[in-house]
Amino acid sequence: MQEIAALGEILIQFNSFTPGPLRYVNYFEKHIAGSELNYCIAITVIGNKCYFIGRVGDDEFGRNAIEYARGRGVDVSHIKIDPEAPTGIYFVQRHYPVPDKSEMVYYRKNSAGSRLSPEDLPEELLKRVRLVHSTGITMAISESAKQAVLRAFELAKSRSFDTNIRLKLWSADKARETITKVLDNLEFLITDADDSKILIGESDPDKAAKIFTEKYGVKYLVYKLGPKGAVVYHEGRKYYAPGYNVRVEDPTGAGDALGGVFVSSILNGYTPENAIKYAVVAATLVVTVRGDNENIPTLKDIEKFLNEF
């Protein structure tokens, strides 16, 4: 079993029970989410250990977040409770204005999670674990959180990063300026066409792969293709896994599941070809339900899915 640490913000998600504009939605489901938590759960489900590093508020939502993460097998011993700021929340609007797409409405400014700082880092743990992971979201939510990611990556033996650019949190220029600082020599980089276009001016997967692997030295480039699946570039080779035609309830969290399952599978000794195939199955199942991480499958469930398709 490998040990991974993930830095980020756990959020309370209120997912609209019905599709359409939020102004007409009367009922919401509560879920526990956040990109790095979703990734951490995927790492754990596939058989490795994941420590979550972050902050929650000293409130019922914060207690809910910790209990939920612990219940999913995530190590929560490095989550700090902040008595001066609330746990962040967000709302999910589904299938509007674009069918099969979701939009997020954030209420996370000055949240406990955004107050993550280098002082919160368990430095000995970060030096010891096999891999440290974070995302562009955490680098966007505050200056202190960005500095925490930079410091954690300095300490890490190896690093995993999901670009996850959210233009509701920062500008494209700021995202490019910040994220390019952490691209050098990543073991795992998870991205997509939109983010790649912002970062390096190239959205074509093959052309982007050449830049990310040759210029920045990325070892495994995971390029998400949405409903079309995903492709991995590693040591000059390309591995493609097609997507599946399923009913989309909410695509939120699918990319996190894909990244976490891929990384955890590679750490367990799977080939890139099999790891990306398993990762696409995980993302596929996540989009069929509301909630970011409840439907992340075990290896047994992935194999059962593949036997049917």
Helices and strands as residue ranges (DSSP letters): E 3-7, E 11-16, G 22-24, E 28-33, H 35-45, E 49-57, H 60-71, E 75-82, E 89-94, E 102-107, G 113-115, G 118-120, H 123-128, E 131-135, H 136-141, H 143-155, E 159-162, H 172-179, G 180-182, E 188-192, H 193-200, H 205-210, I 211-215, E 220-224, G 226-228, E 229-234, E 237-242, H 254-267, H 272-286, H 299-308
